[in-house]
Structures are given as structure tokens and as C-alpha cells.
């Protein structure tokens, strides 16, 4: 199976991909790396289990 190029996806596209492909650990780590590299909110180890809820919170805050 060919994976999409996560580097070329914007954050919204990558987030949607992760939520649609929850078993794709490569995509999950690509998103986690992107989120942790941004300034602002930092994720802890415990946050990784809550990633879908955290993404929903972040999306809601931006609206």
C-alpha cells in the first residue's frame, strides 16, 4: 500500500487523514511531530492517547 506524502499535506489534511486512518501509525507520528514542532501548546505523553479529542479542541478554538 502506498502512503500519501505527509510532508506535502497541510495540517488540516493530515489531521483528517489520521482520523480516517486511525491504524496508520506513520501518519499519527507525522501529525504528532508537526504539532509538537509548532510553538504554543506542547503535547505530553498522556496527550497522545487523547489526540483525536485534542485535535477537536484545537479546531474548535480556531473557529
KEGUGU-306992 format. One line per field, with one value per residue: residue number from 1; residue in one letter; chain; x, y, z of N, C-alpha, C in turn. Coordinates in nm, 3 decimals. Layout:
num: NUM / ...
residuo: a / ...
cadena: A / ...
nX: X / ...
nY: Y / ...
nZ: Z / ...
caX: X / ...
caY: Y / ...
caZ: Z / ...
cX: X / ...
cY: Y / ...
cZ: Z / ...
//
This chain:
num: 1 / 2 / 3 / 4 / 5 / 6 / 7 / 8 / 9 / 10 / 11 / 12 / 13 / 14 / 15 / 16 / 17 / 18 / 19 / 20 / 21 / 22 / 23 / 24 / 25 / 26 / 27 / 28 / 29 / 30 / 31 / 32 / 33 / 34 / 35 / 36 / 37 / 38 / 39 / 40 / 41 / 42 / 43 / 44 / 45 / 46 / 47 / 48 / 49 / 50 / 51 / 52 / 53 / 54 / 55 / 56 / 57 / 58 / 59 / 60 / 61 / 62 / 63
residuo: x / x / x / x / x / x / x / x / x / x / x / x / x / x / x / x / x / x / x / x / x / x / x / x / x / x / x / x / x / x / x / x / x / x / x / x / x / x / x / x / x / x / x / x / x / x / x / x / x / x / x / x / x / x / x / x / x / x / x / x / x / x / x
cadena: A / A / A / A / A / A / A / A / A / A / A / A / A / A / A / A / A / A / A / A / A / A / A / A / A / A / A / A / A / A / A / A / A / A / A / A / A / A / A / A / A / A / A / A / A / A / A / A / A / A / A / A / A / A / A / A / A / A / A / A / A / A / A
nX: 0.084 / 0.059 / 0.161 / 0.030 / 0.210 / 0.303 / 0.438 / 0.370 / 0.110 / -0.124 / -0.184 / -0.456 / -0.540 / -0.373 / -0.454 / -0.722 / -0.671 / -0.542 / -0.750 / -0.928 / -0.781 / -0.702 / -0.540 / -0.301 / 0.005 / 0.230 / 0.127 / 0.008 / 0.233 / 0.359 / 0.178 / 0.183 / 0.451 / 0.448 / 0.266 / 0.395 / 0.617 / 0.533 / 0.505 / 0.364 / 0.104 / 0.215 / 0.245 / 0.202 / 0.317 / 0.089 / -0.105 / -0.101 / -0.269 / -0.510 / -0.530 / -0.724 / -0.935 / -0.800 / -0.727 / -0.982 / -1.051 / -0.861 / -0.933 / -1.190 / -1.127 / -1.011 / -1.219
nY: -0.118 / 0.217 / 0.503 / 0.830 / 1.136 / 1.274 / 1.505 / 1.687 / 1.743 / 1.975 / 2.090 / 2.049 / 1.860 / 1.646 / 1.594 / 1.514 / 1.285 / 1.122 / 1.087 / 0.944 / 0.719 / 0.559 / 0.348 / 0.386 / 0.425 / 0.562 / 0.794 / 0.905 / 0.961 / 1.145 / 1.357 / 1.409 / 1.487 / 1.719 / 1.878 / 1.901 / 2.042 / 2.294 / 2.627 / 2.721 / 2.532 / 2.236 / 1.882 / 1.619 / 1.291 / 1.155 / 1.291 / 1.185 / 0.964 / 1.088 / 1.221 / 1.251 / 1.391 / 1.618 / 1.736 / 1.803 / 1.992 / 2.195 / 2.264 / 2.365 / 2.589 / 2.754 / 2.842
nZ: 0.000 / -0.085 / 0.085 / 0.139 / 0.076 / 0.357 / 0.418 / 0.225 / 0.277 / 0.416 / 0.754 / 0.822 / 0.630 / 0.693 / 0.956 / 0.908 / 0.758 / 0.950 / 1.133 / 0.975 / 0.921 / 1.154 / 1.232 / 1.110 / 1.194 / 1.107 / 0.990 / 1.217 / 1.378 / 1.211 / 1.220 / 1.497 / 1.527 / 1.373 / 1.518 / 1.766 / 1.694 / 1.649 / 1.778 / 2.093 / 2.231 / 2.382 / 2.354 / 2.585 / 2.690 / 2.780 / 2.641 / 2.384 / 2.377 / 2.380 / 2.141 / 1.919 / 2.054 / 2.144 / 1.902 / 1.809 / 2.004 / 1.953 / 1.693 / 1.741 / 1.899 / 1.711 / 1.561
caX: 0.000 / 0.134 / 0.117 / 0.042 / 0.325 / 0.254 / 0.508 / 0.304 / -0.025 / -0.131 / -0.221 / -0.596 / -0.544 / -0.307 / -0.544 / -0.834 / -0.619 / -0.520 / -0.880 / -0.988 / -0.691 / -0.651 / -0.441 / -0.179 / 0.094 / 0.320 / 0.053 / -0.008 / 0.359 / 0.383 / 0.096 / 0.235 / 0.574 / 0.413 / 0.203 / 0.491 / 0.717 / 0.474 / 0.511 / 0.235 / 0.071 / 0.300 / 0.179 / 0.273 / 0.298 / -0.051 / -0.188 / -0.106 / -0.387 / -0.626 / -0.504 / -0.845 / -1.007 / -0.717 / -0.742 / -1.115 / -1.046 / -0.784 / -1.016 / -1.299 / -1.069 / -0.978 / -1.343
caY: 0.000 / 0.341 / 0.608 / 0.965 / 1.210 / 1.355 / 1.633 / 1.779 / 1.772 / 2.079 / 2.033 / 2.003 / 1.737 / 1.540 / 1.563 / 1.437 / 1.154 / 1.046 / 1.049 / 0.842 / 0.601 / 0.556 / 0.242 / 0.425 / 0.485 / 0.656 / 0.920 / 0.956 / 1.021 / 1.263 / 1.464 / 1.441 / 1.564 / 1.852 / 1.953 / 1.932 / 2.137 / 2.428 / 2.699 / 2.720 / 2.415 / 2.118 / 1.759 / 1.529 / 1.150 / 1.120 / 1.354 / 1.106 / 0.879 / 1.174 / 1.305 / 1.295 / 1.493 / 1.739 / 1.797 / 1.864 / 2.113 / 2.295 / 2.309 / 2.445 / 2.715 / 2.837 / 2.890
caZ: 0.000 / -0.091 / 0.176 / 0.085 / 0.124 / 0.469 / 0.417 / 0.133 / 0.328 / 0.518 / 0.884 / 0.819 / 0.551 / 0.771 / 1.068 / 0.854 / 0.720 / 1.073 / 1.190 / 0.887 / 0.917 / 1.292 / 1.250 / 1.038 / 1.294 / 1.040 / 0.979 / 1.352 / 1.421 / 1.128 / 1.278 / 1.629 / 1.507 / 1.325 / 1.627 / 1.872 / 1.644 / 1.646 / 1.905 / 2.161 / 2.310 / 2.368 / 2.392 / 2.676 / 2.654 / 2.806 / 2.539 / 2.262 / 2.384 / 2.360 / 2.025 / 1.847 / 2.131 / 2.144 / 1.770 / 1.805 / 2.088 / 1.881 / 1.581 / 1.796 / 1.945 / 1.595 / 1.498
cX: 0.089 / 0.075 / 0.122 / 0.167 / 0.277 / 0.318 / 0.437 / 0.162 / -0.019 / -0.184 / -0.364 / -0.609 / -0.484 / -0.394 / -0.660 / -0.790 / -0.601 / -0.652 / -0.950 / -0.908 / -0.623 / -0.547 / -0.309 / -0.086 / 0.191 / 0.254 / 0.038 / 0.119 / 0.395 / 0.303 / 0.148 / 0.363 / 0.543 / 0.353 / 0.304 / 0.598 / 0.664 / 0.493 / 0.371 / 0.218 / 0.165 / 0.225 / 0.267 / 0.250 / 0.152 / -0.144 / -0.201 / -0.227 / -0.513 / -0.616 / -0.631 / -0.924 / -0.931 / -0.730 / -0.878 / -1.118 / -0.973 / -0.866 / -1.128 / -1.247 / -1.041 / -1.103 / -1.394
cY: 0.125 / 0.443 / 0.741 / 1.032 / 1.307 / 1.492 / 1.735 / 1.815 / 1.891 / 2.014 / 1.978 / 1.872 / 1.621 / 1.498 / 1.477 / 1.296 / 1.066 / 1.000 / 0.942 / 0.712 / 0.586 / 0.448 / 0.273 / 0.499 / 0.584 / 0.793 / 0.985 / 1.027 / 1.145 / 1.382 / 1.505 / 1.523 / 1.707 / 1.938 / 1.992 / 2.030 / 2.279 / 2.495 / 2.699 / 2.594 / 2.298 / 1.996 / 1.679 / 1.385 / 1.108 / 1.178 / 1.268 / 1.012 / 0.958 / 1.258 / 1.343 / 1.404 / 1.626 / 1.811 / 1.865 / 1.992 / 2.226 / 2.352 / 2.402 / 2.583 / 2.808 / 2.895 / 3.016
cZ: 0.000 / 0.005 / 0.104 / 0.141 / 0.232 / 0.473 / 0.328 / 0.178 / 0.422 / 0.647 / 0.885 / 0.742 / 0.628 / 0.889 / 1.020 / 0.816 / 0.845 / 1.132 / 1.106 / 0.884 / 1.053 / 1.316 / 1.178 / 1.133 / 1.231 / 1.027 / 1.116 / 1.398 / 1.339 / 1.183 / 1.414 / 1.618 / 1.463 / 1.437 / 1.734 / 1.826 / 1.639 / 1.782 / 1.967 / 2.242 / 2.279 / 2.418 / 2.488 / 2.628 / 2.673 / 2.700 / 2.413 / 2.261 / 2.354 / 2.233 / 1.948 / 1.922 / 2.133 / 2.010 / 1.757 / 1.889 / 2.016 / 1.766 / 1.630 / 1.842 / 1.829 / 1.528 / 1.563
//
